[in-house]
């Protein structure tokens, strides 16, 4: 195990401890503050499609209302599906059919209420139903990324499985030839969201395969990495 791996492990343990100390009220309030900022971003307003995670039952920014807001704003929503092979550490994002949202809204339910749960008790779209289409490169304009820790330089500390780094690589690999000097914006635009304990003042230890975020939204701060 490298020194960077060890440093990440120590940092994960510290942040998980801090997140677990948040009360239900604090978690809800901080989540609301983050989403208020996200939905006011020019990048969000200009997007036609958004990738957004479904949150874990505890210790993470809550996304149930945010998912419904994205659909209510008339945008296409994609949500993660890991599947049953957790050792593969691969992830797709699945398009939420608008009809699912409309039908659930009639009964005051959420579109994923009837979906099966994975090992983390997070809902996932059924893998045996063809109506749930898998996102392809170029499909997602803005990707909202979870994580345990973040820094002002766009560094991100995930749960340690590499799901998002692999997914972002898959979405962006065909764009690597583009000329960034011409202000080309890679898709998807990466917006990290986190709670206050997730901000790491001293920086996140990064490895070559780790993607940096384009923007970070915290309850009390908005960091545009390019301008920082």
C-alpha positions in Angstrom: 0.0 0.0 0.0 1.4 3.4 -1.0 1.7 6.4 1.2 -1.1 8.1 -0.7 -3.4 5.1 -0.1 -2.7 5.2 3.6 -3.3 8.9 3.8 -6.6 8.5 2.1 -7.7 5.7 4.5 -6.9 7.9 7.5 -8.7 10.8 6.0 -11.8 8.7 5.2 -12.0 7.5 8.8 -11.7 11.1 10.2 -14.4 12.5 7.9 -16.8 9.6 8.4 -16.5 10.2 12.1 -17.3 13.9 11.7 -20.2 13.2 9.3 -21.7 10.7 11.7 -21.9 13.4 14.4 -24.3 15.5 12.4 -27.8 15.5 13.7 -30.7 14.8 11.4 -31.7 18.5 11.5 -28.1 19.6 10.6 -27.9 17.1 7.7 -31.3 18.3 6.4 -30.4 22.0 6.7 -27.0 21.7 5.1 -28.4 19.6 2.3 -31.0 22.3 1.6 -28.4 25.0 1.5 -26.3 23.1 -1.0 -29.2 22.5 -3.3 -30.3 26.1 -3.2 -26.9 27.0 -4.5 -26.7 24.2 -7.1 -30.1 25.1 -8.7 -29.0 28.7 -9.0 -25.8 27.8 -10.9 -25.7 29.0 -14.6 -24.3 25.6 -15.5 -27.3 23.9 -14.0 -29.8 26.3 -15.6 -28.1 25.8 -19.0 -28.0 22.0 -18.7 -30.6 19.8 -20.4 -29.5 16.6 -18.7 -28.2 16.0 -15.1 -26.6 13.0 -13.5 -27.4 12.8 -9.8 -26.8 10.1 -7.2 -29.4 8.7 -4.9 -28.2 9.2 -1.3 -27.4 6.7 1.3 -29.9 6.5 4.2 -27.5 8.4 6.6 -24.2 10.3 6.7 -24.5 11.8 3.3 -26.1 14.9 1.7 -29.8 14.1 0.9 -30.9 14.0 -2.7 -34.6 12.8 -2.7 -36.0 16.3 -3.2 -33.2 17.4 -5.5 -33.9 14.5 -7.9 -37.6 15.5 -8.1 -36.6 19.1 -8.6 -34.4 18.2 -11.6 -37.3 16.4 -13.2 -39.7 19.2 -12.3 -37.4 21.7 -14.1 -37.9 19.7 -17.3 -34.4 18.2 -17.4 -33.4 14.6 -18.2 -32.3 12.9 -15.0 -29.7 10.0 -14.9 -29.1 8.1 -11.6 -26.5 5.5 -10.8 -26.8 1.7 -11.1 -24.0 -0.5 -9.8 -25.8 -3.8 -10.1 -25.0 -7.0 -8.2 -21.3 -7.4 -9.0 -19.8 -5.1 -6.4 -16.3 -6.5 -6.9 -16.3 -5.2 -10.5 -16.6 -1.6 -9.2 -18.3 -0.5 -12.3 -21.2 1.9 -12.6 -23.7 3.1 -15.2 -26.1 6.0 -15.0 -29.6 5.2 -16.0 -32.1 7.6 -17.5 -35.2 8.1 -15.4 -38.3 7.8 -17.6 -40.5 10.9 -17.3 -43.6 8.7 -17.0 -42.1 7.1 -13.9 -41.9 10.5 -12.3 -45.3 11.6 -13.4 -47.0 8.4 -12.2 -45.3 8.6 -8.8 -46.2 12.2 -8.4 -49.9 11.4 -8.7 -49.7 9.3 -5.5 -47.2 11.5 -3.7 -44.5 8.9 -4.1 -41.0 9.1 -5.4 -40.1 7.5 -8.8 -37.6 5.1 -7.2 -39.9 3.8 -4.3 -40.5 0.5 -6.0 -36.9 -0.1 -7.2 -34.8 -2.8 -5.7 -32.1 -1.8 -3.1 -28.4 -2.6 -3.4 -26.1 -3.6 -0.6 -26.0 0.0 0.7 -29.8 0.2 0.7 -29.8 2.6 -2.2 -32.5 2.2 -4.8 -31.4 1.2 -8.3 -33.3 0.9 -11.6 -34.2 -2.7 -12.5 -31.5 -4.2 -14.8 -34.0 -6.4 -16.7 -36.3 -3.6 -18.0 -35.3 -2.1 -21.3 -37.0 1.2 -20.6 -34.1 2.2 -18.4 -31.6 3.4 -20.9 -27.8 3.6 -20.0 -26.1 7.0 -20.5 -23.6 7.2 -23.3 -20.7 9.7 -23.7 -22.2 13.1 -24.4 -25.6 12.3 -22.8 -25.0 14.1 -19.5 -24.3 17.8 -19.4 -23.8 18.2 -15.7 -22.8 15.5 -13.2 -23.4 16.1 -9.5 -20.7 14.0 -7.7 -20.8 12.8 -4.1 -17.8 12.1 -1.9 -16.4 12.0 1.6 -14.0 14.8 1.2 -13.1 17.8 -1.1 -10.6 20.6 -1.3 -10.5 24.0 -2.9 -8.4 22.7 -5.8 -11.0 20.3 -7.0 -9.6 17.3 -5.2 -12.1 14.6 -4.2 -12.0 11.7 -1.8 -14.5 9.0 -2.6 -15.5 5.9 -0.7 -12.5 4.1 -2.1 -14.0 1.9 -4.9 -13.4 4.2 -7.8 -16.9 4.1 -9.2 -17.0 7.8 -10.2 -13.5 8.0 -11.5 -14.2 5.1 -13.8 -17.5 6.5 -14.9 -16.1 10.0 -15.6 -13.3 8.4 -17.7 -15.8 6.5 -19.7 -17.9 9.6 -20.4 -14.9 11.8 -21.2 -12.4 9.6 -22.9 -13.6 10.3 -26.4 -13.2 14.1 -25.8 -9.5 13.9 -24.9 -8.4 15.0 -28.4 -10.3 18.3 -28.1 -8.4 21.6 -28.0 -8.9 23.0 -24.5 -7.2 26.2 -25.5 -10.4 27.1 -27.4 -12.4 27.0 -24.2 -13.8 23.6 -24.9 -15.8 22.4 -21.9 -15.6 18.7 -21.3 -18.9 16.9 -20.7 -20.1 16.2 -18.2 -19.3 19.3 -16.1 -18.4 18.1 -12.7 -20.1 19.7 -9.6 -19.1 18.1 -6.3 -21.5 18.5 -3.4 -20.7 18.0 0.3 -21.6 18.8 3.8 -19.4 21.1 6.0 -17.3 18.3 7.6 -16.3 17.2 4.1 -14.2 20.2 3.3 -10.5 19.4 3.8 -8.5 22.6 4.3 -5.1 20.9 3.9 -6.0 19.2 0.6 -7.0 15.8 -0.6 -4.2 13.4 -1.5 -4.6 12.6 -5.2 -3.5 9.9 -7.5 -3.0 10.0 -11.3 -6.3 8.4 -12.1 -8.3 10.7 -9.7 -10.5 13.3 -11.5 -10.6 16.8 -10.2 -14.0 18.5 -9.9 -14.9 21.6 -11.9 -16.8 23.1 -9.0 -17.5 22.4 -5.3 -20.7 23.4 -3.5 -20.8 23.3 0.3 -23.5 24.6 2.6 -21.6 27.9 3.2 -19.3 28.1 0.2 -19.1 27.9 -3.6 -15.7 27.2 -5.1 -15.1 27.5 -8.8 -11.9 25.5 -9.2 -10.8 27.1 -12.4 -10.9 30.6 -10.8 -9.4 29.5 -7.5 
